[in-house]
Amino acid sequence: MFATGLVFSLVPVLIVAQQYGAPPPTFTSDVPAPSAPPNTQGHMNVDVYFQNTFTFHPANFTAPNNTQVTFWFPDTPELEHSVTQSSFENPCTYLTATANNSAGFDSGLQHAVTFNITITDDTKPIWFHCKQVFHCSMGMVGSINAPTTGNITYDAFHQAALNIGASEVTETDKGPVLGGFNANASATPASSIGGANSNYLHNLPLASLIGSFGFVLLMI
């Protein structure tokens, strides 16, 4: 009862924070990150920035033709991410159109959205990465239908991204790009508020909420 009353007492503080702006809340490591819903027949779900780490989850999986793959982005406006198609040869570079392939899909930098692609050729691998600065070279990459043996595997792709390190080139964000190669994005990202990520703040300890907004009290 005390905790509930204290949360309501923070409402005026939140209003002031909207006027003057607030720094991103600091989340403690014991707070569970939002997660994508379970997979269903013909539909697979992927967490972006899984458990506050620079990873996709799952990062490597198989999906037959016509499978819809939904990427779930966390509600972290201070740290947006993308699902950007790339190639095995250039893991941290957007896949542009060539004589051998069409241009790749790209969610653009986003938060609190879902982004869907549909598998169109399950005989070919699909490579993707996050184009936020240095995220790819920290290992935030993924693959669909990648070979499990030989030289062109997810592990090799992941290591190639890590090897780029500080040499990663910053990619310009031009917003969502539909289409794709071996998969198709037919719609721009949609808000996930009210979906799997909507309970994130409700799961935060009261101490985290107070710590995030307490600085505003000094301004009153």
C-alpha positions in Angstrom: 0.0 0.0 0.0 2.9 2.4 0.9 4.6 1.6 -2.4 1.4 2.2 -4.4 0.9 5.6 -2.7 4.5 6.6 -3.3 4.3 5.8 -7.0 1.2 8.0 -7.3 3.0 10.8 -5.5 5.6 10.8 -8.2 3.0 11.9 -10.9 3.8 15.6 -10.4 7.5 14.8 -10.6 6.9 13.1 -13.9 5.0 16.1 -15.2 7.9 18.4 -14.4 10.3 15.9 -16.0 8.2 16.2 -19.2 8.8 20.0 -19.1 12.5 20.0 -18.4 13.5 16.7 -19.8 14.9 13.7 -18.0 18.0 11.7 -18.5 17.5 8.0 -19.5 16.5 5.9 -16.5 19.2 3.7 -15.1 18.0 0.1 -15.0 19.5 -2.3 -12.6 20.9 -5.6 -13.8 18.4 -7.6 -11.8 15.4 -6.1 -13.7 14.1 -8.6 -16.3 14.2 -7.2 -19.8 11.1 -7.5 -21.9 11.0 -10.6 -24.2 9.3 -11.6 -27.4 6.3 -13.9 -27.2 6.7 -17.7 -27.9 6.9 -18.9 -31.5 3.8 -20.3 -33.1 3.2 -22.3 -36.3 4.6 -20.3 -39.2 5.7 -17.4 -37.0 9.0 -16.9 -35.2 9.9 -14.1 -32.8 13.3 -12.5 -32.2 14.4 -10.3 -29.3 16.4 -7.3 -30.3 19.0 -6.2 -27.6 18.3 -9.4 -25.7 18.5 -8.9 -21.9 20.2 -5.6 -22.4 23.1 -7.1 -24.3 24.2 -6.4 -27.9 22.7 -9.5 -29.3 19.7 -10.8 -31.1 17.9 -13.9 -29.6 17.9 -16.2 -31.3 20.8 -15.0 -33.3 20.9 -17.9 -35.7 18.0 -20.1 -36.7 16.3 -21.8 -39.6 12.9 -20.8 -41.0 11.1 -22.3 -44.0 9.5 -20.4 -46.8 6.5 -18.2 -45.9 7.6 -18.1 -42.2 6.9 -14.7 -40.7 9.8 -13.5 -38.5 9.0 -10.7 -36.1 11.7 -8.7 -34.4 10.8 -7.1 -31.1 12.5 -3.9 -30.2 12.9 -2.8 -26.6 11.4 0.5 -25.4 14.8 2.2 -25.1 14.6 5.6 -26.9 18.0 6.5 -25.6 19.5 3.5 -27.4 17.8 2.6 -30.6 18.6 -0.4 -32.7 18.0 -1.7 -36.2 17.6 -5.0 -38.1 19.5 -4.2 -41.3 20.2 -6.8 -43.9 23.9 -7.3 -44.9 26.1 -9.9 -46.5 28.5 -12.5 -45.3 31.4 -10.6 -46.9 30.4 -7.3 -45.3 28.6 -8.1 -42.1 28.3 -4.4 -40.9 27.3 -2.9 -44.2 23.8 -2.5 -45.6 23.1 -4.8 -48.6 22.7 -2.6 -51.6 21.3 -3.9 -54.9 23.8 -5.5 -57.4 23.5 -7.6 -60.5 23.3 -10.7 -58.2 20.9 -9.5 -55.5 18.2 -7.0 -54.7 18.6 -4.4 -52.0 18.2 -5.6 -48.4 15.5 -4.9 -45.9 16.2 -2.4 -43.1 14.0 -1.5 -40.1 15.8 1.8 -39.5 16.9 2.8 -36.0 13.9 2.1 -33.8 12.5 1.5 -30.3 9.3 0.0 -29.0 8.3 -1.4 -32.3 8.0 -4.7 -34.1 9.4 -5.4 -37.6 8.3 -8.3 -39.8 10.0 -10.1 -42.6 8.7 -13.1 -44.5 11.1 -15.8 -45.7 11.0 -16.2 -49.5 13.9 -18.5 -50.3 14.9 -20.8 -47.5 17.8 -22.3 -49.6 19.8 -19.2 -49.2 21.2 -17.6 -46.0 20.0 -14.2 -44.7 22.5 -12.1 -42.8 21.6 -9.0 -40.7 23.0 -6.7 -38.2 22.3 -3.6 -36.0 23.6 -0.5 -37.6 23.7 1.6 -34.5 27.2 3.0 -34.0 29.6 0.1 -33.1 26.8 -2.3 -32.3 27.7 -4.6 -35.2 31.4 -4.8 -34.4 30.4 -5.7 -30.8 28.7 -8.8 -32.2 25.1 -7.6 -32.7 24.5 -9.7 -35.9 22.3 -12.6 -36.9 21.5 -15.1 -39.6 18.6 -17.1 -40.9 19.1 -20.4 -42.7 22.9 -20.1 -42.6 25.0 -23.3 -43.3 26.0 -25.2 -40.2 29.3 -26.5 -41.6 32.0 -25.1 -43.8 33.3 -21.6 -44.0 30.1 -19.7 -44.3 28.5 -20.2 -40.9 26.9 -17.9 -38.4 30.0 -18.3 -36.2 32.3 -17.2 -39.0 29.9 -14.2 -39.7 29.9 -13.2 -36.1 33.6 -13.4 -35.9 34.0 -11.3 -39.0 31.9 -8.6 -37.4 33.9 -8.6 -34.2 37.1 -8.4 -36.3 36.0 -5.1 -37.7 36.3 -3.5 -34.3 36.9 0.3 -34.2 37.1 0.3 -38.0 33.3 0.0 -38.3 32.0 2.6 -40.6 29.0 4.6 -39.3 25.9 4.0 -41.4 23.4 6.7 -42.2 19.9 6.0 -41.0 17.4 6.8 -43.7 14.5 5.1 -42.0 12.8 1.8 -42.9 13.6 0.1 -46.3 11.1 -2.5 -47.5 11.8 -5.5 -49.7 14.8 -7.6 -49.1 16.9 -10.5 -50.5 15.6 -14.0 -49.8 13.2 -12.4 -47.4 10.6 -9.6 -47.8 9.6 -6.8 -45.5 6.2 -5.6 -46.7 5.4 -3.0 -44.0 7.2 -0.4 -41.9 7.8 -1.1 -38.2 4.6 -1.0 -36.0 4.4 0.2 -32.4 4.7 -2.6 -29.8 3.3 -0.5 -27.0 0.6 -2.7 -25.4 2.4 -5.8 -26.6 5.3 -7.9 -25.2 7.3 -4.8 -24.1 4.5 -2.9 -22.5 5.1 -4.3 -19.0 8.8 -3.3 -18.8 8.4 -0.3 -16.6 5.8 -2.1 -14.5 8.5 -4.7 -13.7 11.0 -2.1 -12.4 11.7 -2.0 -8.7 10.3 1.0 -7.0 13.8 2.1 -6.0 14.8 2.3 -9.7 11.8 4.5 -10.5 12.6 6.8 -7.6 16.2 7.0 -8.6 15.4 7.7 -12.2 13.2 10.7 -11.4 14.5 11.9 -8.0 16.8 14.5 -9.6 13.7 16.5 -10.6 12.9 17.1 -7.0 15.9 19.4 -6.8 14.4 21.6 -9.4 11.2 22.2 -7.5 
